[in-house]
Amino acid sequence: MSPEQRRAMIVAAALPLVVEHGAAVTTAQIARAAGIGEGTVFRAFEDKDALLAACMAEALRLDDTLAHIEAIPRDEPLDARLLEAIGILQGYLARMGAVAGALMQTTRVSRGEPRPGGRQEAMEKTAEALQRLFEPDRDRLRKSPEQLAHAFQHLVAATRSIPPEELVDLFLNGAVQQ
């Protein structure tokens, strides 16, 4: 196993424990979950803080989320595409929030630490992927796919109390009954 693969395996084992215990998780717990010795954790990571930072970076990683959005078939109806996108985005937000919340609660990772690429870049990449979901219906849309992608992204991020099906209906059909 390469050093990168070993680090990834340790982070994957650590993530659920970080969500459960925050920064109070021990390296012994992580080693047990990964099926390795505790010394291996410290050969892969300089210290526990480096491991926790790697967990946060993994939770913030967007490439898998974007790949799932890109994989949504464009020949599905728009409402079905958007419903699938909501599930993907809400999954990402939940994972990110669980790890960040656990680490911030125990103050091992500060709110002010910059993340690679930054929030704005992540928002733009996500909006670009969402824009491509609107493109097949461009001729029927009242706004540009770019405008709709940004609005949809912000609506999904801000709304947890409305079921996804109702959120898509509200977005596509508005708030006023016809």
Number of C-alpha atoms within 10 A of each C-alpha: 7 7 11 10 11 16 19 16 14 24 25 17 19 25 22 17 20 24 20 14 15 24 21 13 16 15 19 14 14 23 19 13 15 18 12 13 13 16 12 14 22 15 12 17 17 10 12 16 13 13 20 23 17 19 26 21 17 17 21 21 17 16 12 11 17 21 11 14 23 16 10 16 12 16 11 12 11 17 15 16 19 25 16 17 25 23 14 16 18 16 13 19 15 12 17 20 16 19 27 22 17 20 24 15 13 13 12 16 19 12 11 6 8 9 12 11 9 10 12 9 11 17 14 14 15 20 23 17 19 24 20 18 25 23 17 16 14 13 10 10 13 9 11 14 21 17 13 19 23 17 13 22 19 13 15 20 12 9 12 11 7 11 10 19 15 11 21 22 14 13 17 15 11 11 9 6 5 5
